[in-house]
Amino acid sequence: PAIMVLGDSISAAYGIDVQQGWVRLLEKRIQQQDPSAKVFNESISGDTSAGGSNRLSEALKRHHPNWLLLELGANDGLRGLSPDQLRDNLAAILDEFKRRGIPVLFAGMHAPPNLGEAYGKEFDAVFASLAKTYDVVYYPFFLDGVALQPALNQADGLHPNAEGVDIIVARILPSVENLLKRMAARHSGTAAVPVP
């Protein structure tokens, strides 16, 4: 597989060595099963869903991936941007991959609690709604088990440290393997593997 990660600072290994970032660790885990696998990291610190949507075309030309891991939205929440805009931007990305027939692992995010309950519910619902609409492999909260845990984050409280990265990789790996099974089923002509 040629895998592209489209994300923000969490995927760009902000504040830690790139080789300690979750993208590189995930690549090593995948290559244990398939040494030919490649992971292309198209993640930029500070990027929003709009930024990811705007640079998608060039990223696709560079890498020609056959599946995507989409991790965007945290900065939309930190800036209090409209959940409607978040939905539109992420839908544009998912539309493009659906059009190309490329499977997606879609990672959800939660809004910062300081923006209020109403905003948080609307923001969080965007991810689950899009996952259902586009029938993607869905990982509901990318920072599950790491968010708000001081020992697993850097001093800013937002970005995981090396220990937090290890937990991210361990928790998302089953979803990655699920998507790889989907791809294998598609190539062998069998039915797609159901996603819980």
Summary of the structure (lengths in Angstrom):
residues: 196
radius of gyration: 15.9
end to end distance: 22.7
largest distance: 48.7
contacts: 624
relative contact order: 0.15
helix: 53%
strand: 13%
